[in-house]
Amino acid sequence: MNPSRPEATHVAVRDGRILGVGPLDELTGWGPHTLDTRFADKVLMPGLVEGHCHVSEGTLWRYHYLGRFDRMDPDGKIWPGAASVEEVVTRLHQGEAKMGASPNALGEPLSGWGLDPIYYGERRVTRQDFDKVSTTRAVGVMHASGHIFNVNSRALELAGLLRPGVNHPGVPLGVDGLPTGELKGPDAMTLVGNHIGFDREVLANDEPGLRQFARLCVRQGVTTATDLANLLPDDAVAMMVRVTGEATFPVRIMPFRRFQGITAQQAVKHVLALREKSTAMLRLGQIKLFVDGSIQGFSARLRWPGYYNGAPNGLWYTPPEAIRDLYRLALEAGVLVHSHTNGDQASEMALDCLEGALQGEPARDHRFTLQHCQLADAAQFRRMKALGTCVNLFPNHHFYWGDQHYATTVGPERAMRMNACATALSVGVPMAIHSDAPVTPLGPLFTAWAAVNRRTASGKVLGTTECIGVADALRTITLGAAYTLRLDGEIGSIEVGKRADFAVLEDDPLEIGAERLKDVRIWGTVQGGRVFAAADV
Amino acid sequence: MSVAVTVIGGYLGAGKTTLVNHLLRAADGLRLAVLVNDFGALPIDRDLIVGSDGDTLEISGGCICCSYGSDLMEALLELPRRRPGIDRVLIETSGVALPGMVASAVGLLQDYALDGTVVLADAETVRRQAADAYIGDTITRQLAAADLVILNRCDLVSDAVRDETVQWVEAEAPNGRVVPAERCAVPAELVLGLRSGGDRASNTLRTPGGVAASVLYEAVDLRPDGAVDVERLARALTASGSGVLRAKGFLRDKEGRLVILQVVGRRFEISYAPADATPGALVVIGLRGQLDCAGVGRAAYLSS
């Protein structure tokens, strides 16, 4: 990733930073040294940068993983995917059996995550399925999207929802007139969340979860990761400063303050105060804004012709007036803002707001970034380029939901154009790609594979013209992401003066072949010159 | 007994905050909890605030105002614990929220009962907003969910434009009724509900400042004899053309049970009255000149 030294045999490190990269004889000029040969048969890449994920992935592993695909936990154990609803139920059973039957233990909920019933055909998951696990203990499982729960009868009862007459679009009813146990959207989810172990407060700002998340990062070669987003109350910030400051904490964390329920002025003021608390390992002082919802939840805002299945257009999460205010004040204060825009109408509106704000407050190097931005077309990428906007695309969607996008949400043409990485690169929009973990698993090399191959779970390739090369993909998960975080002068390449952050690989991603990029074996990381073996964390 | 909830929606600048302040001033002993989530810097007039504690403002007269940030449901679930004895909840939604969705969320909570959905619209800008490529469908979806639309800022448009806009809003809000207003000056009862169902004459309707309410609104007291076909009466009051904005009464139904009939716009609800209630007048309010007093009287007669 360093054009003057694209490949080298040695890297010299001092005080956690890169002193030089090149052949040994050039580096010895820096004076006395110790030669560390432990990585002689490994490949060092710049430490991987995840520009859009959530630390809560570390917390979720406390619950039972019930996803369709194999997934690695913070211990490095691979949990196999569940092939059917019956298998999901069996696993919950096994979890239940370990919980004990004392009256106290019976009050404990049984919780799972990662469920994705779209892979099980037309079959809906119902409370009756989970009643087979327990009728006395609340059982609840969060879907992979994070936007739906499935629960058993006991959980509905605790939430006061096991009754006739419930009338809410997020609470489907069975033939008996009672809720089926599926709860869609934040309102319905909040009601049961506390009864099934998904207390919002626990999910955000959880110290053990942060530690688990860091271990996952080491296993995936990640040395810098965002947390997008967090309300960042004082006690959470104090915890994060303390934990990330520990000598053995292996990953730089960059939390974004969620713009919600406060004015633009208050948000900017809050992050400017937070910025003062930043450390080398915890970067505070930026804002995340939600413009719309999600495509698979039909809450993203789409331009004409809208959703392929005819669903009504999605929802705005923030009014344009508030977005304009925020952009203007943030530009003025030099605060970085990343904006969640899944649908193309949301992207367009964000660009309109930014264009207006830039007229009042010209800023040459703002690095405002559109996050997800999944449906942007070429004209929108040209606009992003003109406005100096970066983009962080979401190619993991091709694999996990590409088939559904093709068949249901946006239809074939837009499904093949989604997350148009090749267009973004050819137009010259600074680009990152992401996992949005825990929505999809943390793993930049997998995300790079998804951008290179654009393959769906069923094996279809969605839009070969938008496939990018391996070298471009690798740059995107390092320097590309670092650029969107304003950290490209510090991380993202192996270059003199930068942090000594490396992903230590067993295989060479440039040689293993595009098809196998996701299979590159990861030994661990070096972060700020400190060595972290995945086997030991 | 569940707590009545009024959802107050409408786009930015339509007057939601002004309305809420007006209602707090007119609360007259009702302990209101106002839940707000908007980007307004100060949701409540300073002179009404008697204290603050974190995300809760103490309002004179025993009312409170809380910001709910990301989680309205959590705020509603916690409210009875945090502040017992609240008589009524007003939810001021964010400018882009769909009040219909908020109303159905309230329906999930057993401690609360939706009273009605009030949507504010700015007479000067609402049609332009409804044509906007970004927020247009949000505006029309907001109006479509309204039981009452308060068409605010009518003083800023000509009478002709006002009348045209009223017609336009009526078409967009087929399940609601439109109330033209200036500076949100509507009788508090329209939003907060009629009090006891007891006697009330039109001169007791209160609007802040400006023209006396009795000039703009009129109230009818009906005293149906004996048992009433309450549902039939409710359908008549909520039929198009009746002009009824609000109604409330304690009535004896055909089965001899004492029930409360409440009407907000074209929505009605019939519920069992508390054991100690006594049948009384049915109070009906509407815009003067639009309330079909004769028709309403006839409906009451035919239902008994």
Interface residues (C-beta under 8 A of the other chain):
Chain A: G160 L161 V166 N167 H168 P169 V171 P186 D187 A188 T190 L191 R200 L231 R258 Q260 G261 I262 T263 A264 Q265 R301 P312 N313 L315 W316 Y317 T318 P319 P320 E321 A322 D325 Q345 M349
Chain B: Y11 L12 N37 F39 G40 A41 S67 Y68 G69 S70 D71 L72 M73 E74 L77 S94 G95 V96 L98 M101 S104 A105 G107 L108 L109 Q110 A133 Y134 I135 D137 T138
